Amino acid sequence: MVSAPHRESLSANVSSVDAHRLIELAREFRSRTLDLVGDLEGDQLIGPRLPTVNPPLWEIGHVAWFQEFWVLRHAAGRPAISSDSGR
């Protein structure tokens, strides 16, 4: 979890980024991520059950969550998409 003073500092830095550039970067990252995993299916998305490795499907969801968290909530100041998505 990010502490309140640090969160304010991060928000100030994000606010100084041009919104159009931020959208462009988020779309680019999303496209690249989907290109990397687009041919995976079924068990490939789950992978082996290892205590030190997260399944690819979990990582994809985590990337999406962080984009929503930092771009939508912090840069755009909008509420969470889902009420159960955490802080």
N, CA, C and O atoms as a GROMACS GRO file, in nm:
protein
  348
    1MET      N    1   0.084  -0.118   0.000
    1MET     CA    2   0.000   0.000   0.000
    1MET      C    3   0.089   0.124   0.000
    1MET      O    4   0.193   0.126   0.065
    2VAL      N    5   0.050   0.226  -0.071
    2VAL     CA    6   0.124   0.352  -0.079
    2VAL      C    7   0.079   0.443   0.033
    2VAL      O    8  -0.041   0.464   0.053
    3SER      N    9   0.176   0.499   0.107
    3SER     CA   10   0.141   0.588   0.218
    3SER      C   11   0.080   0.716   0.164
    3SER      O   12   0.102   0.755   0.050
    4ALA      N   13   0.001   0.783   0.249
    4ALA     CA   14  -0.070   0.904   0.206
    4ALA      C   15   0.023   1.013   0.152
    4ALA      O   16  -0.004   1.066   0.045
    5PRO      N   17   0.134   1.049   0.223
    5PRO     CA   18   0.221   1.153   0.168
    5PRO      C   19   0.282   1.112   0.034
    5PRO      O   20   0.294   1.194  -0.058
    6HIS      N   21   0.320   0.984   0.023
    6HIS     CA   22   0.378   0.937  -0.102
    6HIS      C   23   0.273   0.938  -0.212
    6HIS      O   24   0.303   0.972  -0.327
    7ARG      N   25   0.150   0.900  -0.178
    7ARG     CA   26   0.040   0.898  -0.275
    7ARG      C   27   0.017   1.039  -0.331
    7ARG      O   28  -0.004   1.055  -0.451
    8GLU      N   29   0.022   1.140  -0.244
    8GLU     CA   30   0.003   1.278  -0.289
    8GLU      C   31   0.113   1.319  -0.384
    8GLU      O   32   0.088   1.385  -0.485
    9SER      N   33   0.237   1.279  -0.354
    9SER     CA   34   0.349   1.309  -0.441
    9SER      C   35   0.333   1.242  -0.576
    9SER      O   36   0.357   1.305  -0.680
   10LEU      N   37   0.291   1.115  -0.576
   10LEU     CA   38   0.269   1.044  -0.702
   10LEU      C   39   0.158   1.109  -0.782
   10LEU      O   40   0.170   1.124  -0.904
   11SER      N   41   0.050   1.147  -0.716
   11SER     CA   42  -0.061   1.211  -0.785
   11SER      C   43  -0.017   1.342  -0.849
   11SER      O   44  -0.058   1.373  -0.961
   12ALA      N   45   0.066   1.418  -0.780
   12ALA     CA   46   0.114   1.544  -0.834
   12ALA      C   47   0.198   1.519  -0.959
   12ALA      O   48   0.187   1.593  -1.057
   13ASN      N   49   0.282   1.415  -0.955
   13ASN     CA   50   0.365   1.383  -1.071
   13ASN      C   51   0.281   1.336  -1.188
   13ASN      O   52   0.305   1.375  -1.302
   14VAL      N   53   0.182   1.252  -1.162
   14VAL     CA   54   0.095   1.201  -1.267
   14VAL      C   55   0.015   1.315  -1.327
   14VAL      O   56  -0.008   1.316  -1.448
   15SER      N   57  -0.028   1.410  -1.246
   15SER     CA   58  -0.108   1.522  -1.295
   15SER      C   59  -0.031   1.606  -1.395
   15SER      O   60  -0.091   1.669  -1.482
   16SER      N   61   0.102   1.607  -1.384
   16SER     CA   62   0.181   1.689  -1.475
   16SER      C   63   0.202   1.622  -1.610
   16SER      O   64   0.250   1.686  -1.704
   17VAL      N   65   0.167   1.494  -1.622
   17VAL     CA   66   0.178   1.423  -1.748
   17VAL      C   67   0.060   1.461  -1.836
   17VAL      O   68  -0.054   1.465  -1.790
   18ASP      N   69   0.087   1.487  -1.961
   18ASP     CA   70  -0.019   1.518  -2.055
   18ASP      C   71  -0.116   1.401  -2.062
   18ASP      O   72  -0.074   1.287  -2.084
   19ALA      N   73  -0.244   1.428  -2.044
   19ALA     CA   74  -0.345   1.322  -2.040
   19ALA      C   75  -0.348   1.242  -2.170
   19ALA      O   76  -0.364   1.120  -2.167
   20HIS      N   77  -0.332   1.307  -2.282
   20HIS     CA   78  -0.334   1.236  -2.411
   20HIS      C   79  -0.215   1.142  -2.423
   20HIS      O   80  -0.227   1.032  -2.476
   21ARG      N   81  -0.100   1.185  -2.372
   21ARG     CA   82   0.020   1.099  -2.375
   21ARG      C   83   0.000   0.979  -2.283
   21ARG      O   84   0.040   0.868  -2.316
   22LEU      N   85  -0.060   1.001  -2.168
   22LEU     CA   86  -0.085   0.893  -2.074
   22LEU      C   87  -0.179   0.790  -2.136
   22LEU      O   88  -0.157   0.670  -2.122
   23ILE      N   89  -0.283   0.836  -2.202
   23ILE     CA   90  -0.375   0.746  -2.270
   23ILE      C   91  -0.303   0.668  -2.379
   23ILE      O   92  -0.322   0.547  -2.394
   24GLU      N   93  -0.222   0.737  -2.454
   24GLU     CA   94  -0.146   0.674  -2.562
   24GLU      C   95  -0.054   0.564  -2.507
   24GLU      O   96  -0.048   0.455  -2.562
   25LEU      N   97   0.016   0.594  -2.399
   25LEU     CA   98   0.106   0.495  -2.338
   25LEU      C   99   0.030   0.376  -2.283
   25LEU      O  100   0.072   0.262  -2.301
   26ALA      N  101  -0.082   0.400  -2.216
   26ALA     CA  102  -0.162   0.291  -2.161
   26ALA      C  103  -0.212   0.201  -2.272
   26ALA      O  104  -0.211   0.078  -2.258
   27ARG      N  105  -0.256   0.258  -2.381
   27ARG     CA  106  -0.303   0.177  -2.495
   27ARG      C  107  -0.188   0.097  -2.556
   27ARG      O  108  -0.205  -0.019  -2.594
   28GLU      N  109  -0.073   0.160  -2.566
   28GLU     CA  110   0.045   0.091  -2.620
   28GLU      C  111   0.084  -0.027  -2.531
   28GLU      O  112   0.112  -0.136  -2.580
   29PHE      N  113   0.087  -0.005  -2.400
   29PHE     CA  114   0.122  -0.112  -2.307
   29PHE      C  115   0.020  -0.224  -2.311
   29PHE      O  116   0.056  -0.342  -2.308
   30ARG      N  117  -0.107  -0.188  -2.319
   30ARG     CA  118  -0.212  -0.289  -2.325
   30ARG      C  119  -0.200  -0.372  -2.453
   30ARG      O  120  -0.210  -0.494  -2.449
   31SER      N  121  -0.177  -0.306  -2.565
   31SER     CA  122  -0.163  -0.375  -2.692
   31SER      C  123  -0.044  -0.470  -2.688
   31SER      O  124  -0.053  -0.584  -2.734
   32ARG      N  125   0.066  -0.424  -2.634
   32ARG     CA  126   0.187  -0.508  -2.625
   32ARG      C  127   0.162  -0.628  -2.535
   32ARG      O  128   0.202  -0.740  -2.568
   33THR      N  129   0.096  -0.607  -2.422
   33THR     CA  130   0.065  -0.717  -2.331
   33THR      C  131  -0.024  -0.820  -2.400
   33THR      O  132   0.002  -0.940  -2.392
   34LEU      N  133  -0.128  -0.773  -2.466
   34LEU     CA  134  -0.219  -0.864  -2.536
   34LEU      C  135  -0.149  -0.938  -2.650
   34LEU      O  136  -0.180  -1.054  -2.677
   35ASP      N  137  -0.054  -0.872  -2.717
   35ASP     CA  138   0.025  -0.940  -2.820
   35ASP      C  139   0.108  -1.054  -2.760
   35ASP      O  140   0.121  -1.160  -2.820
   36LEU      N  141   0.162  -1.031  -2.643
   36LEU     CA  142   0.246  -1.132  -2.578
   36LEU      C  143   0.168  -1.254  -2.532
   36LEU      O  144   0.221  -1.365  -2.532
   37VAL      N  145   0.043  -1.235  -2.494
   37VAL     CA  146  -0.036  -1.347  -2.438
   37VAL      C  147  -0.152  -1.389  -2.526
   37VAL      O  148  -0.227  -1.480  -2.490
   38GLY      N  149  -0.168  -1.326  -2.640
   38GLY     CA  150  -0.284  -1.351  -2.726
   38GLY      C  151  -0.301  -1.493  -2.774
   38GLY      O  152  -0.413  -1.536  -2.800
   39ASP      N  153  -0.192  -1.568  -2.786
   39ASP     CA  154  -0.204  -1.706  -2.834
   39ASP      C  155  -0.210  -1.809  -2.722
   39ASP      O  156  -0.212  -1.929  -2.748
   40LEU      N  157  -0.211  -1.763  -2.597
   40LEU     CA  158  -0.223  -1.856  -2.484
   40LEU      C  159  -0.369  -1.894  -2.464
   40LEU      O  160  -0.459  -1.813  -2.487
   41GLU      N  161  -0.392  -2.015  -2.422
   41GLU     CA  162  -0.529  -2.059  -2.393
   41GLU      C  163  -0.529  -2.165  -2.284
   41GLU      O  164  -0.427  -2.228  -2.258
   42GLY      N  165  -0.643  -2.183  -2.222
   42GLY     CA  166  -0.663  -2.287  -2.122
   42GLY      C  167  -0.556  -2.292  -2.015
   42GLY      O  168  -0.530  -2.194  -1.946
   43ASP      N  169  -0.494  -2.409  -2.003
   43ASP     CA  170  -0.393  -2.430  -1.899
   43ASP      C  171  -0.271  -2.340  -1.915
   43ASP      O  172  -0.201  -2.314  -1.817
   44GLN      N  173  -0.245  -2.293  -2.036
   44GLN     CA  174  -0.131  -2.203  -2.056
   44GLN      C  175  -0.151  -2.072  -1.978
   44GLN      O  176  -0.054  -2.011  -1.935
   45LEU      N  177  -0.275  -2.030  -1.961
   45LEU     CA  178  -0.303  -1.907  -1.886
   45LEU      C  179  -0.290  -1.928  -1.735
   45LEU      O  180  -0.273  -1.833  -1.659
   46ILE      N  181  -0.299  -2.053  -1.693
   46ILE     CA  182  -0.286  -2.084  -1.550
   46ILE      C  183  -0.143  -2.120  -1.518
   46ILE      O  184  -0.091  -2.081  -1.413
   47GLY      N  185  -0.078  -2.196  -1.605
   47GLY     CA  186   0.061  -2.234  -1.585
   47GLY      C  187   0.078  -2.332  -1.470
   47GLY      O  188  -0.021  -2.377  -1.412
   48PRO      N  189   0.202  -2.365  -1.439
   48PRO     CA  190   0.227  -2.457  -1.328
   48PRO      C  191   0.198  -2.389  -1.194
   48PRO      O  192   0.213  -2.268  -1.182
   49ARG      N  193   0.157  -2.466  -1.097
   49ARG     CA  194   0.131  -2.413  -0.962
   49ARG      C  195   0.262  -2.408  -0.885
   49ARG      O  196   0.306  -2.509  -0.831
   50LEU      N  197   0.322  -2.293  -0.880
   50LEU     CA  198   0.448  -2.274  -0.809
   50LEU      C  199   0.433  -2.161  -0.707
   50LEU      O  200   0.369  -2.060  -0.736
   51PRO      N  201   0.489  -2.178  -0.588
   51PRO     CA  202   0.474  -2.073  -0.486
   51PRO      C  203   0.545  -1.942  -0.521
   51PRO      O  204   0.514  -1.838  -0.463
   52THR      N  205   0.640  -1.946  -0.615
   52THR     CA  206   0.717  -1.826  -0.648
   52THR      C  207   0.678  -1.761  -0.780
   52THR      O  208   0.736  -1.660  -0.818
   53VAL      N  209   0.579  -1.819  -0.850
   53VAL     CA  210   0.540  -1.768  -0.981
   53VAL      C  211   0.389  -1.750  -0.986
   53VAL      O  212   0.314  -1.841  -0.953
   54ASN      N  213   0.346  -1.633  -1.028
   54ASN     CA  214   0.203  -1.608  -1.046
   54ASN      C  215   0.160  -1.658  -1.184
   54ASN      O  216   0.237  -1.649  -1.280
   55PRO      N  217   0.038  -1.710  -1.195
   55PRO     CA  218  -0.011  -1.754  -1.326
   55PRO      C  219  -0.021  -1.635  -1.423
   55PRO      O  220  -0.049  -1.523  -1.381
   56PRO      N  221   0.002  -1.660  -1.552
   56PRO     CA  222  -0.009  -1.550  -1.650
   56PRO      C  223  -0.144  -1.477  -1.643
   56PRO      O  224  -0.149  -1.355  -1.655
   57LEU      N  225  -0.253  -1.552  -1.624
   57LEU     CA  226  -0.384  -1.488  -1.617
   57LEU      C  227  -0.392  -1.389  -1.502
   57LEU      O  228  -0.450  -1.282  -1.516
   58TRP      N  229  -0.334  -1.423  -1.388
   58TRP     CA  230  -0.330  -1.334  -1.272
   58TRP      C  231  -0.250  -1.210  -1.306
   58TRP      O  232  -0.290  -1.098  -1.273
   59GLU      N  233  -0.135  -1.228  -1.372
   59GLU     CA  234  -0.050  -1.114  -1.408
   59GLU      C  235  -0.122  -1.019  -1.505
   59GLU      O  236  -0.111  -0.897  -1.493
   60ILE      N  237  -0.195  -1.076  -1.601
   60ILE     CA  238  -0.271  -0.993  -1.696
   60ILE      C  239  -0.375  -0.910  -1.621
   60ILE      O  240  -0.390  -0.790  -1.646
   61GLY      N  241  -0.446  -0.972  -1.529
   61GLY     CA  242  -0.544  -0.901  -1.448
   61GLY      C  243  -0.480  -0.794  -1.362
   61GLY      O  244  -0.536  -0.687  -1.343
   62HIS      N  245  -0.361  -0.824  -1.311
   62HIS     CA  246  -0.289  -0.729  -1.227
   62HIS      C  247  -0.249  -0.605  -1.307
   62HIS      O  248  -0.259  -0.492  -1.258
   63VAL      N  249  -0.204  -0.626  -1.429
   63VAL     CA  250  -0.169  -0.513  -1.516
   63VAL      C  251  -0.291  -0.425  -1.540
   63VAL      O  252  -0.283  -0.303  -1.532
   64ALA      N  253  -0.404  -0.488  -1.569
   64ALA     CA  254  -0.527  -0.413  -1.591
   64ALA      C  255  -0.568  -0.335  -1.466
   64ALA      O  256  -0.610  -0.220  -1.475
   65TRP      N  257  -0.555  -0.399  -1.349
   65TRP     CA  258  -0.591  -0.332  -1.225
   65TRP      C  259  -0.504  -0.209  -1.203
   65TRP      O  260  -0.554  -0.103  -1.165
   66PHE      N  261  -0.374  -0.222  -1.226
   66PHE     CA  262  -0.285  -0.108  -1.207
   66PHE      C  263  -0.314   0.003  -1.305
   66PHE      O  264  -0.308   0.121  -1.269
   67GLN      N  265  -0.347  -0.030  -1.429
   67GLN     CA  266  -0.382   0.076  -1.524
   67GLN      C  267  -0.507   0.149  -1.477
   67GLN      O  268  -0.513   0.272  -1.482
   68GLU      N  269  -0.606   0.074  -1.433
   68GLU     CA  270  -0.729   0.136  -1.383
   68GLU      C  271  -0.699   0.221  -1.260
   68GLU      O  272  -0.750   0.332  -1.247
   69PHE      N  273  -0.618   0.168  -1.170
   69PHE     CA  274  -0.587   0.237  -1.046
   69PHE      C  275  -0.513   0.368  -1.071
   69PHE      O  276  -0.554   0.472  -1.019
   70TRP      N  277  -0.407   0.366  -1.148
   70TRP     CA  278  -0.324   0.486  -1.166
   70TRP      C  279  -0.380   0.582  -1.271
   70TRP      O  280  -0.376   0.703  -1.252
   71VAL      N  281  -0.431   0.530  -1.379
   71VAL     CA  282  -0.478   0.618  -1.486
   71VAL      C  283  -0.616   0.672  -1.455
   71VAL      O  284  -0.637   0.794  -1.450
   72LEU      N  285  -0.712   0.583  -1.434
   72LEU     CA  286  -0.850   0.627  -1.414
   72LEU      C  287  -0.867   0.700  -1.281
   72LEU      O  288  -0.919   0.811  -1.277
   73ARG      N  289  -0.823   0.637  -1.173
   73ARG     CA  290  -0.849   0.695  -1.041
   73ARG      C  291  -0.757   0.810  -1.007
   73ARG      O  292  -0.802   0.914  -0.959
   74HIS      N  293  -0.627   0.793  -1.031
   74HIS     CA  294  -0.534   0.897  -0.987
   74HIS      C  295  -0.515   1.009  -1.089
   74HIS      O  296  -0.520   1.126  -1.054
   75ALA      N  297  -0.494   0.973  -1.213
   75ALA     CA  298  -0.472   1.077  -1.314
   75ALA      C  299  -0.602   1.146  -1.353
   75ALA      O  300  -0.604   1.267  -1.373
   76ALA      N  301  -0.710   1.069  -1.365
   76ALA     CA  302  -0.838   1.127  -1.409
   76ALA      C  303  -0.928   1.163  -1.292
   76ALA      O  304  -1.028   1.233  -1.311
   77GLY      N  305  -0.894   1.116  -1.170
   77GLY     CA  306  -0.974   1.149  -1.053
   77GLY      C  307  -1.114   1.087  -1.054
   77GLY      O  308  -1.206   1.140  -0.992
   78ARG      N  309  -1.128   0.974  -1.122
   78ARG     CA  310  -1.260   0.909  -1.131
   78ARG      C  311  -1.269   0.796  -1.030
   78ARG      O  312  -1.166   0.748  -0.981
   79PRO      N  313  -1.389   0.753  -0.998
   79PRO     CA  314  -1.407   0.644  -0.903
   79PRO      C  315  -1.368   0.509  -0.965
   79PRO      O  316  -1.355   0.497  -1.087
   80ALA      N  317  -1.350   0.410  -0.880
   80ALA     CA  318  -1.318   0.276  -0.924
   80ALA      C  319  -1.429   0.222  -1.015
   80ALA      O  320  -1.546   0.255  -0.998
   81ILE      N  321  -1.390   0.141  -1.112
   81ILE     CA  322  -1.487   0.080  -1.203
   81ILE      C  323  -1.577  -0.016  -1.127
   81ILE      O  324  -1.698  -0.022  -1.152
   82SER      N  325  -1.518  -0.091  -1.035
   82SER     CA  326  -1.592  -0.192  -0.959
   82SER      C  327  -1.579  -0.164  -0.810
   82SER      O  328  -1.470  -0.129  -0.763
   83SER      N  329  -1.688  -0.178  -0.737
   83SER     CA  330  -1.683  -0.152  -0.593
   83SER      C  331  -1.598  -0.251  -0.517
   83SER      O  332  -1.558  -0.223  -0.404
   84ASP      N  333  -1.569  -0.366  -0.575
   84ASP     CA  334  -1.486  -0.466  -0.504
   84ASP      C  335  -1.344  -0.472  -0.558
   84ASP      O  336  -1.277  -0.574  -0.541
   85SER      N  337  -1.297  -0.366  -0.621
   85SER     CA  338  -1.163  -0.366  -0.678
   85SER      C  339  -1.056  -0.312  -0.585
   85SER      O  340  -0.945  -0.283  -0.629
   86GLY      N  341  -1.087  -0.298  -0.459
   86GLY     CA  342  -0.987  -0.248  -0.364
   86GLY      C  343  -0.991  -0.097  -0.352
   86GLY      O  344  -1.087  -0.032  -0.392
   87ARG      N  345  -0.887  -0.045  -0.295
   87ARG     CA  346  -0.881   0.098  -0.267
   87ARG      C  347  -0.882   0.180  -0.389
   87ARG      O  348  -0.877   0.303  -0.381
   0.00000   0.00000   0.00000
